[in-house]
Amino acid sequence: LTGVPAISVPVGQDREGMPVGLHIMGRPWEEAGLLRMAHALEGVVERRAPAFHVSLLREGEIPAE
């Protein structure tokens, strides 16, 4: 809409177990840089299921593509 690329990356949970995200904005036409940064952040941030989690898939089931 504005021509400014942005991405939100999950970075953990607060004290109540609610998910927290980091919103990153870049310069126009810098989508590749934002994707590299998001990929790097996802590699170092611990991922845990929230305290209340409902799986819509059966154990071991992989969704069809």
N, C-alpha and C positions, 0 to 999 in steps of 0.2 A: 504494500500500500504506500509506504513512504520511500521505498527504494533503499532502505537501510536494513541489511540482513541482521537477523537475531536468532538466537537459539537458547533454549532452556535445558539445563543439565541437572539431574538429581545429584545432590551433594550430601545427603544424609537425612537425619531425623532430628526433630527437636526433643525436648525433655518428655513430652507427652507421646512421643512415637509418631508424630505427624511428619510426612515427608517435607523436605526443604529443597528448593531448587535454586540454581544460580542462573540468572538471565544475562547473557552476553550479547552485546551489540557490536557490529563491525562497520567498517567503511563500505561505501557502495562497491559492489562487485567483489567483496572479500569473503564470499561464502565458503570457499575452500579453506581459508585460514580458520574460520569459526568451526568448521567440521573437524579439522585437525585438533584444535584446542579442546573441543568437546570430547573427542575420542581419547585424548591424553588424560583429561579429568576423570572419565569413566574408568580408566585403568588404575587410578590411585585411590578412588573413593570406595569405601566398603559398601556393598549392597546387601541390605537385609529386607526381608519381607516385613511390612508393617505389623504392629501388634494385632490388628484385626485384618485378616487376609482371607479371601475366598477365592479359590481356584475354580475357574470355569471349565478346566480341562481335567479329564481323568488322569491318574498317575501314568506318566510315560507317553501320553497322547501328544502328538505333534499336529498343529493345525495344518490343513491343506493350503497349499499356495496357489 
